[in-house]
């Protein structure tokens, strides 16, 4: 049993994206799953809230004087809009570091308007525009706090990365966590979907002060999490304090939902072929199927309940439909 996202062209099915999902409650038990809950996958950027939590727990965020909007940016996969790059600059200034200290590399801003403006003005992108620059400035703060300088902070054996791994071990109870290298050069763990769901469930519990600060920052500054017209930002805005979500590369997603009577649930989703185009639709289909969103929340996210495909002439040529197998 899995979530199937059928891609049609005209009257014919052209391809199918298979999505696994796991839902856990405050006891840590699986209350719903589609596909294999023990499916091992790379958590990618869905880890960012927990990387930020490690910096908070170690005291580096307070030592740097980072504000809640800056904590939110530490959790971001942002579009490189001005609000994102300026916030990163402010954080670097607080640390006394500069762009050359980043080890994430540079790429053009994902926001089209920002990218076109750069091209028009003959400007080259730098590491500030990297979608992971917020995470990396958080790691720079941790490096300054722990060892005094930023060199080599992305290496697995560096105290920065070991502090993050230790936090994950404390949260999950795992003794060993396999890692590889993320697109931004930092280590990225491989975890089962059940473990990822449990991590996000912890954000609803009020048990860990560092996770409470991360959650509250994400809720207060959703635009910093991704940006213009992006699902993560719009989802957090629509839930108005009741939940957060964080997507990662190769189409992995974590979700935290708080219950009215206390406690909450954690959800992890993975599109097996890594395609992002079906992820918002699969997410909304799952949450609607389980009756986890209110009518108002569903209405605010209505645009993601269906997906029409259009060609370069804006002609309607097909759609994507999510189906939960019985």
C-alpha positions, 0 to 999 in steps of 0.5 A, a space after each residue: 500500500 502506498 500513495 500513487 501520484 498518477 501523471 496523465 497526458 490527455 486521457 492516458 496515464 504517462 507516469 506514476 510517482 510512488 510515495 511512502 508515508 509514516 505517521 506517529 503519535 506522542 507515544 512514538 507509535 506508528 498510527 498510519 503508514 503507506 508503504 514501508 515505514 522502515 524505508 531508509 532514506 536520506 533526510 537532506 534539508 528536512 534535517 535543518 530544524 534539528 541542525 538549528 536545534 543543536 546550535 541552540 542547545 550548545 549555546 552558540 545562537 545566544 552567544 551570537 545574539 541571533 533573533 527568531 527571524 534568524 533562527 528561522 533562516 537557519 531552518 530554511 531552504 530559501 529562494 535567495 530573495 533579498 530578505 534571505 540574503 540580507 538576513 544572512 549578511 546580518 548574521 555573518 556580521 554578528 559573528 565577525 565572519 564573511 562570505 568566504 568563510 562559507 563551505 556551502 558553495 554558490 549557486 544562482 538564486 532560485 527566485 526567478 525575479 532575483 535571478 533575472 535582476 542579477 543577470 540584468 545587472 551583471 552580478 554573480 551569485 555567491 554563497 549568500 544565495 545558496 539555499 542552505 546559507 542560513 543553515 551554514 551561518 548557524 554552523 559558523 556560529 556553532 564553530 565559533 562557539 566551540 572552537 573559535 574559527 570556521 575552518 573545516 566546519 563541514 567535515 564529519 569529524 569536526 565538533 560542529 557536525 559531531 554536536 549535530 550527530 550527538 543531538 540526533 542520537 539523543 533524540 532517536 536513541 540510535 548508536 550509529 547514524 550513517 551519513 553521506 555528503 549533502 549538496 551543500 557539503 555538510 554531512 547528511 544522515 540516512 534514517 528510516 521514515 519512522 525515525 524521521 517522523 518521530 523526530 518531527 513529532 518531538 517538535 510538538 511535545 514541549 519537551 526540548 527547549 531548543 526544539 520549542 525555539 525552532 518551532 516558534 521561530 518557524 511559525 513566526 517567520 514562515 517566509 524565511 523558511 522558503 519564500 515566494 509562493 513556496 509550499 513550506 511557507 504557505 503551509 506554515 502560514 495556513 496552519 497559523 501556529 498549529 504545525 510546521 513542515 520542512 522539505 528536503 532534496 530528492 523529495 523527502 518531507 517532515 511535518 509536525 502537527 500539534 493537537 488542541 488538547 496537547 501533544 502532537 504527531 509527526 509525519 514523514 513522506 518520501 517520493 521514491 523517485 525523488 520528484 518534487 512535483 507530486 510532493 505537495 499534492 501527496 501531502 495534502 491528500 494524506 492529511 485530508 485522508 486522515 482528517 488532520 486539517 480543518 476545513 479552513 486549513 484545507 481551504 487555505 491550501 486548496 491550490 495544492 489539492 489538485 495539479 494541472 499540467 500545462 505546456 509552454 503555450 499554457 495549454 492544459 495537457 494533463 494533471 497529477 492525481 494522488 490516490 491512496 491505495 486501499 
